[in-house]
């Protein structure tokens, strides 16, 4: 059953797959970054002294630590793109060799021998090379005026963007020959390198988004009343049991119709 325009309230949300949206009110031209090509880089890095490789990084060792005892994990990962170099390939200049330099920073937490939680900042400088990525040059040159300055500024319509999901896979304490303690991190990350261009896209639209509903306020509730309404907790954990007998529906090879 189709949805009529009178029944439809344009707003962000999940599309009802059982119904049909009404015709859009207009076709609009918007200017957005469009992804022309992208690829995924997956790395598992451990500490090793010397030049960085696809599997090692010399910055995954902490500064000297005072009596560390238990590694508890990492937090507050941040990614910063330092530079992006695009080198056209001779056979097809629309494809580029892309070199990205970036910094991954995070805090590693550990508990010392006094039971205190300590933190160590890691900053990992990395360079990744993508041998072939489709990054066509923009035909149009873009210059924009910014309010309130009114000054004109040339914009780079071609964008190299990186996105990352990272985690500390392990942390181990190491003591060198001088009896100085260090924390060595095993770092795993997924890095997506994207080539984008500022383009104009024609899309169907239902007009401007409506004014959102008023923010909800969480009413204050008496803790005893909240406790009385809560379900009774389970007093024992679920048992992990195996079936006593095999399934009764197993095929019997001796069965003869």
Secondary structure as GFF3:
##gff-version 3
##sequence-region A 1 257
A	DSSP	beta_strand	26	47	.	.	.	ID=ss1
A	DSSP	beta_strand	56	57	.	.	.	ID=ss2
A	DSSP	beta_strand	68	88	.	.	.	ID=ss3
A	DSSP	beta_strand	95	112	.	.	.	ID=ss4
A	DSSP	beta_strand	117	134	.	.	.	ID=ss5
A	DSSP	beta_strand	142	146	.	.	.	ID=ss6
A	DSSP	beta_strand	151	155	.	.	.	ID=ss7
A	DSSP	beta_strand	158	175	.	.	.	ID=ss8
A	DSSP	beta_strand	181	205	.	.	.	ID=ss9
A	DSSP	alpha_helix	223	229	.	.	.	ID=ss10
###
